[in-house]
């Protein structure tokens, strides 16, 4: 009986551990301008279209942004930087353990 009880507890621990694990995905990319120059300091926001939960990051000196540990789902993205028109993308499908690469090219605002 002692062995059976230990086996049962071990199985319960394994089951609880397996249920607690959530697999995540990532959205990453580079923000450039029309001349393919990188755009550092751009504000990138991703939001889960179903839950509304959003995260924000800035591009680094190489124009790269990276969102890790995102729950699988459908996302929208907004990219903004002074002197440029903002850009929006939606219906970005992210799968568990997947990485979606979205490189973005921003247009400079017209000076009137």
TIKOLTOR-607145 format. One record per residue: residue number from 1; x, y, z of N, C-alpha, C in turn. Coordinates in Angstrom, 3 decimals, m for minus. Layout:
BEGIN
+-----+----------+----------+----------+----------+----------+----------+----------+----------+----------+
:   k :     n.c1 :     n.c2 :     n.c3 :    ca.c1 :    ca.c2 :    ca.c3 :     c.c1 :     c.c2 :     c.c3 :
+-----+----------+----------+----------+----------+----------+----------+----------+----------+----------+
: NUM :        X :        Y :        Z :        X :        Y :        Z :        X :        Y :        Z :
...
+-----+----------+----------+----------+----------+----------+----------+----------+----------+----------+
This chain:
BEGIN
+-----+----------+----------+----------+----------+----------+----------+----------+----------+----------+
:   k :     n.c1 :     n.c2 :     n.c3 :    ca.c1 :    ca.c2 :    ca.c3 :     c.c1 :     c.c2 :     c.c3 :
+-----+----------+----------+----------+----------+----------+----------+----------+----------+----------+
:   1 :    0.833 :   m1.183 :    0.000 :    0.000 :    0.000 :    0.000 :    0.878 :    1.246 :    0.000 :
:   2 :    2.024 :    1.188 :    0.714 :    2.914 :    2.336 :    0.768 :    3.420 :    2.688 :   m0.628 :
:   3 :    3.766 :    1.699 :   m1.430 :    4.263 :    1.922 :   m2.784 :    3.158 :    2.513 :   m3.660 :
:   4 :    1.940 :    2.042 :   m3.499 :    0.811 :    2.538 :   m4.277 :    0.522 :    4.000 :   m3.941 :
:   5 :    0.614 :    4.347 :   m2.662 :    0.381 :    5.724 :   m2.240 :    1.469 :    6.634 :   m2.811 :
:   6 :    2.716 :    6.192 :   m2.768 :    3.813 :    6.996 :   m3.322 :    3.651 :    7.169 :   m4.831 :
:   7 :    3.248 :    6.117 :   m5.513 :    3.041 :    6.200 :   m6.959 :    1.918 :    7.183 :   m7.284 :
:   8 :    0.872 :    7.124 :   m6.490 :   m0.255 :    8.045 :   m6.696 :    0.150 :    9.489 :   m6.481 :
:   9 :    0.939 :    9.748 :   m5.437 :    1.393 :   11.113 :   m5.165 :    2.336 :   11.597 :   m6.266 :
:  10 :    3.203 :   10.720 :   m6.733 :    4.115 :   11.076 :   m7.804 :    3.342 :   11.431 :   m9.073 :
:  11 :    2.331 :   10.642 :   m9.410 :    1.498 :   10.912 :  m10.582 :    0.769 :   12.240 :  m10.431 :
:  12 :    0.240 :   12.519 :   m9.241 :   m0.469 :   13.775 :   m8.988 :    0.479 :   14.960 :   m9.147 :
:  13 :    1.704 :   14.844 :   m8.649 :    2.701 :   15.917 :   m8.803 :    3.027 :   16.140 :  m10.269 :
:  14 :    3.191 :   15.066 :  m11.032 :    3.484 :   15.176 :  m12.455 :    2.330 :   15.840 :  m13.189 :
:  15 :    1.105 :   15.445 :  m12.887 :   m0.073 :   15.999 :  m13.540 :   m0.204 :   17.487 :  m13.238 :
:  16 :   m0.004 :   17.876 :  m11.991 :   m0.083 :   19.278 :  m11.601 :    1.003 :   20.082 :  m12.299 :
:  17 :    2.194 :   19.538 :  m12.368 :    3.296 :   20.220 :  m13.036 :    3.016 :   20.388 :  m14.520 :
:  18 :    2.493 :   19.381 :  m15.165 :    2.200 :   19.437 :  m16.597 :    1.106 :   20.462 :  m16.889 :
:  19 :    0.103 :   20.558 :  m16.016 :   m0.969 :   21.523 :  m16.220 :   m0.487 :   22.944 :  m15.977 :
:  20 :    0.491 :   23.127 :  m15.101 :    0.975 :   24.458 :  m14.762 :    1.881 :   25.023 :  m15.851 :
:  21 :    2.441 :   24.173 :  m16.692 :    3.332 :   24.648 :  m17.740 :    2.513 :   25.284 :  m18.858 :
:  22 :    2.891 :   26.479 :  m19.233 :    2.255 :   27.165 :  m20.340 :    3.330 :   27.436 :  m21.376 :
:  23 :    3.025 :   27.149 :  m22.612 :    3.995 :   27.427 :  m23.654 :    3.729 :   28.808 :  m24.231 :
:  24 :    4.798 :   29.518 :  m24.490 :    4.703 :   30.892 :  m24.947 :    5.280 :   31.016 :  m26.351 :
:  25 :    5.117 :   32.202 :  m26.917 :    5.698 :   32.511 :  m28.213 :    6.358 :   33.873 :  m28.168 :
:  26 :    6.940 :   34.283 :  m29.288 :    7.656 :   35.557 :  m29.372 :    7.288 :   36.289 :  m30.649 :
:  27 :    7.315 :   37.610 :  m30.563 :    7.191 :   38.468 :  m31.743 :    8.417 :   39.356 :  m31.754 :
:  28 :    9.121 :   39.378 :  m32.869 :   10.361 :   40.127 :  m32.977 :   10.480 :   40.739 :  m34.361 :
:  29 :   11.378 :   41.690 :  m34.523 :   11.599 :   42.284 :  m35.835 :   12.500 :   43.497 :  m35.757 :
:  30 :   12.665 :   44.132 :  m36.903 :   13.498 :   45.323 :  m37.016 :   12.682 :   46.442 :  m37.630 :
:  31 :   12.843 :   47.646 :  m37.095 :   12.157 :   48.822 :  m37.623 :   13.177 :   49.640 :  m38.405 :
:  32 :   12.851 :   49.909 :  m39.673 :   13.720 :   50.693 :  m40.539 :   12.919 :   51.810 :  m41.195 :
:  33 :   13.647 :   52.716 :  m41.874 :   12.992 :   53.739 :  m42.684 :   13.064 :   53.301 :  m44.155 :
:  34 :   12.559 :   54.139 :  m45.061 :   12.506 :   53.781 :  m46.478 :   13.888 :   53.547 :  m47.093 :
:  35 :   14.931 :   54.136 :  m46.515 :   16.281 :   53.942 :  m47.044 :   16.975 :   52.739 :  m46.398 :
:  36 :   16.210 :   51.939 :  m45.650 :   16.691 :   50.756 :  m44.930 :   17.587 :   51.092 :  m43.743 :
:  37 :   17.572 :   52.365 :  m43.318 :   18.291 :   52.744 :  m42.099 :   17.485 :   52.337 :  m40.882 :
:  38 :   18.159 :   51.873 :  m39.847 :   17.446 :   51.436 :  m38.644 :   16.838 :   52.636 :  m37.920 :
:  39 :   15.760 :   52.381 :  m37.185 :   15.068 :   53.424 :  m36.433 :   15.151 :   53.072 :  m34.946 :
:  40 :   16.160 :   53.583 :  m34.246 :   16.256 :   53.314 :  m32.807 :   15.231 :   54.141 :  m32.042 :
:  41 :   14.815 :   53.632 :  m30.902 :   13.906 :   54.365 :  m30.031 :   12.453 :   54.364 :  m30.454 :
:  42 :   12.093 :   53.585 :  m31.484 :   10.692 :   53.490 :  m31.886 :    9.906 :   52.747 :  m30.799 :
:  43 :    8.682 :   53.185 :  m30.556 :    7.822 :   52.542 :  m29.569 :    6.966 :   51.493 :  m30.270 :
:  44 :    7.096 :   50.247 :  m29.836 :    6.348 :   49.136 :  m30.424 :    5.421 :   48.585 :  m29.348 :
:  45 :    4.146 :   48.484 :  m29.683 :    3.154 :   47.932 :  m28.760 :    2.486 :   46.736 :  m29.417 :
:  46 :    2.401 :   45.628 :  m28.695 :    1.628 :   44.476 :  m29.150 :    0.502 :   44.250 :  m28.157 :
:  47 :   m0.666 :   43.895 :  m28.687 :   m1.836 :   43.645 :  m27.841 :   m2.547 :   42.394 :  m28.332 :
:  48 :   m2.899 :   41.532 :  m27.407 :   m3.680 :   40.347 :  m27.726 :   m5.085 :   40.813 :  m28.087 :
:  49 :   m5.555 :   40.491 :  m29.281 :   m6.850 :   40.967 :  m29.755 :   m8.018 :   40.366 :  m28.986 :
:  50 :   m7.821 :   39.220 :  m28.350 :   m8.908 :   38.587 :  m27.596 :   m8.981 :   39.085 :  m26.158 :
:  51 :   m7.824 :   39.260 :  m25.526 :   m7.805 :   39.622 :  m24.105 :   m7.591 :   41.116 :  m23.872 :
:  52 :   m7.020 :   41.811 :  m24.858 :   m6.709 :   43.229 :  m24.698 :   m5.416 :   43.486 :  m23.939 :
:  53 :   m4.768 :   42.438 :  m23.453 :   m3.512 :   42.596 :  m22.714 :   m2.439 :   43.070 :  m23.688 :
:  54 :   m1.740 :   44.152 :  m23.303 :   m0.725 :   44.698 :  m24.206 :    0.615 :   44.841 :  m23.499 :
:  55 :    1.663 :   44.901 :  m24.324 :    3.020 :   45.140 :  m23.838 :    3.679 :   46.134 :  m24.768 :
:  56 :    4.616 :   46.890 :  m24.215 :    5.289 :   47.939 :  m24.975 :    6.792 :   47.786 :  m24.824 :
:  57 :    7.504 :   48.062 :  m25.910 :    8.967 :   48.008 :  m25.893 :    9.494 :   49.065 :  m26.862 :
:  58 :   10.761 :   49.412 :  m26.690 :   11.430 :   50.337 :  m27.596 :   12.463 :   49.575 :  m28.405 :
:  59 :   12.671 :   50.024 :  m29.644 :   13.735 :   49.418 :  m30.431 :   15.076 :   49.893 :  m29.891 :
:  60 :   16.064 :   49.022 :  m29.977 :   17.409 :   49.364 :  m29.534 :   18.163 :   50.114 :  m30.618 :
:  61 :   19.440 :   50.289 :  m30.417 :   20.274 :   51.040 :  m31.361 :   20.340 :   50.368 :  m32.733 :
:  62 :   20.049 :   49.072 :  m32.789 :   20.050 :   48.353 :  m34.065 :   18.648 :   48.274 :  m34.678 :
:  63 :   17.669 :   48.967 :  m34.065 :   16.310 :   48.984 :  m34.591 :   15.498 :   47.740 :  m34.287 :
:  64 :   16.029 :   46.862 :  m33.443 :   15.374 :   45.584 :  m33.153 :   14.457 :   45.707 :  m31.937 :
:  65 :   13.284 :   45.086 :  m32.031 :   12.382 :   44.936 :  m30.890 :   12.165 :   43.445 :  m30.680 :
:  66 :   11.791 :   43.077 :  m29.459 :   11.611 :   41.668 :  m29.146 :   10.624 :   41.512 :  m27.995 :
:  67 :    9.562 :   40.781 :  m28.235 :    8.597 :   40.441 :  m27.191 :    8.660 :   38.934 :  m26.976 :
:  68 :    9.017 :   38.519 :  m25.773 :    9.068 :   37.098 :  m25.454 :    7.979 :   36.774 :  m24.444 :
:  69 :    7.765 :   35.494 :  m24.237 :    6.792 :   35.003 :  m23.251 :    5.388 :   35.554 :  m23.473 :
:  70 :    4.968 :   35.596 :  m24.743 :    3.602 :   35.992 :  m25.079 :    2.730 :   34.748 :  m25.150 :
:  71 :    1.518 :   34.858 :  m24.640 :    0.587 :   33.745 :  m24.758 :    0.190 :   33.573 :  m26.219 :
:  72 :   m0.007 :   32.348 :  m26.656 :   m0.473 :   32.139 :  m28.029 :   m1.792 :   32.877 :  m28.250 :
:  73 :   m2.001 :   33.370 :  m29.449 :   m3.225 :   34.087 :  m29.769 :   m3.044 :   34.964 :  m30.994 :
:  74 :   m4.005 :   35.867 :  m31.174 :   m3.985 :   36.789 :  m32.299 :   m3.675 :   38.180 :  m31.747 :
:  75 :   m2.675 :   38.830 :  m32.344 :   m2.174 :   40.105 :  m31.833 :   m2.314 :   41.217 :  m32.865 :
:  76 :   m2.327 :   42.453 :  m32.367 :   m2.186 :   43.631 :  m33.214 :   m0.950 :   44.369 :  m32.725 :
:  77 :   m0.336 :   45.105 :  m33.637 :    0.907 :   45.787 :  m33.323 :    0.816 :   47.230 :  m33.810 :
:  78 :    1.391 :   48.133 :  m33.033 :    1.460 :   49.538 :  m33.401 :    2.910 :   49.990 :  m33.226 :
:  79 :    3.438 :   50.711 :  m34.221 :    4.812 :   51.207 :  m34.173 :    4.780 :   52.720 :  m34.373 :
:  80 :    5.440 :   53.446 :  m33.464 :    5.461 :   54.908 :  m33.521 :    6.869 :   55.429 :  m33.270 :
:  81 :    7.198 :   56.530 :  m33.947 :    8.452 :   57.235 :  m33.707 :    8.267 :   58.663 :  m34.207 :
:  82 :    8.803 :   59.624 :  m33.461 :    8.714 :   61.027 :  m33.866 :    9.273 :   61.189 :  m35.270 :
:  83 :    8.563 :   61.985 :  m36.070 :    9.009 :   62.262 :  m37.430 :    8.570 :   61.234 :  m38.453 :
:  84 :    7.880 :   60.180 :  m38.001 :    7.425 :   59.121 :  m38.893 :    5.910 :   58.927 :  m38.732 :
:  85 :    5.279 :   58.439 :  m39.788 :    3.877 :   58.027 :  m39.690 :    3.828 :   56.732 :  m38.889 :
:  86 :    2.833 :   56.612 :  m38.022 :    2.699 :   55.366 :  m37.258 :    2.211 :   54.260 :  m38.190 :
:  87 :    2.478 :   53.043 :  m37.783 :    2.106 :   51.887 :  m38.586 :    1.366 :   50.898 :  m37.694 :
:  88 :    0.295 :   50.326 :  m38.220 :   m0.472 :   49.331 :  m37.464 :   m0.612 :   48.055 :  m38.280 :
:  89 :   m0.494 :   46.944 :  m37.581 :   m0.751 :   45.622 :  m38.170 :   m1.688 :   44.885 :  m37.229 :
:  90 :   m2.586 :   44.098 :  m37.797 :   m3.451 :   43.275 :  m36.957 :   m3.518 :   41.863 :  m37.505 :
:  91 :   m4.193 :   41.027 :  m36.740 :   m4.366 :   39.614 :  m37.101 :   m3.039 :   38.866 :  m37.226 :
:  92 :   m2.119 :   39.169 :  m36.312 :   m0.841 :   38.463 :  m36.246 :   m1.062 :   37.211 :  m35.403 :
:  93 :   m0.957 :   36.060 :  m36.012 :   m1.243 :   34.800 :  m35.320 :    0.059 :   34.259 :  m34.722 :
:  94 :    0.021 :   34.053 :  m33.402 :    1.173 :   33.529 :  m32.674 :    0.824 :   32.171 :  m32.074 :
:  95 :    1.600 :   31.162 :  m32.438 :    1.391 :   29.812 :  m31.927 :    2.305 :   29.543 :  m30.736 :
:  96 :    1.943 :   28.563 :  m29.929 :    2.782 :   28.147 :  m28.805 :    4.140 :   27.716 :  m29.325 :
:  97 :    5.188 :   28.133 :  m28.633 :    6.570 :   27.830 :  m28.991 :    6.987 :   28.406 :  m30.344 :
:  98 :    6.199 :   29.339 :  m30.869 :    6.509 :   29.917 :  m32.170 :    7.112 :   31.303 :  m32.054 :
:  99 :    7.768 :   31.724 :  m33.123 :    8.300 :   33.076 :  m33.222 :    7.812 :   33.670 :  m34.529 :
: 100 :    7.217 :   34.857 :  m34.429 :    6.780 :   35.580 :  m35.607 :    7.735 :   36.747 :  m35.800 :
: 101 :    8.319 :   36.841 :  m37.002 :    9.234 :   37.935 :  m37.320 :    8.491 :   38.948 :  m38.192 :
: 102 :    8.387 :   40.174 :  m37.701 :    7.724 :   41.227 :  m38.453 :    8.656 :   42.427 :  m38.544 :
: 103 :    9.298 :   42.557 :  m39.703 :   10.118 :   43.728 :  m39.965 :    9.201 :   44.838 :  m40.464 :
: 104 :    9.443 :   46.051 :  m39.984 :    8.564 :   47.181 :  m40.275 :    9.371 :   48.295 :  m40.917 :
: 105 :    8.777 :   48.902 :  m41.949 :    9.409 :   50.047 :  m42.596 :    8.492 :   51.246 :  m42.417 :
: 106 :    8.996 :   52.271 :  m41.748 :    8.206 :   53.477 :  m41.479 :    8.466 :   54.541 :  m42.546 :
: 107 :    7.411 :   55.296 :  m42.866 :    7.514 :   56.433 :  m43.782 :    7.698 :   57.698 :  m42.970 :
: 108 :    8.577 :   58.566 :  m43.432 :    8.747 :   59.857 :  m42.794 :    7.511 :   60.710 :  m43.030 :
: 109 :    7.142 :   61.517 :  m42.030 :    6.023 :   62.433 :  m42.180 :    6.390 :   63.513 :  m43.193 :
: 110 :    5.425 :   63.909 :  m43.972 :    5.634 :   64.973 :  m44.955 :    5.672 :   66.309 :  m44.239 :
: 111 :    6.589 :   67.156 :  m44.660 :    6.678 :   68.504 :  m44.098 :    5.882 :   69.418 :  m45.000 :
: 112 :    4.901 :   70.096 :  m44.406 :    4.040 :   70.974 :  m45.192 :    4.432 :   72.411 :  m45.002 :
+-----+----------+----------+----------+----------+----------+----------+----------+----------+----------+
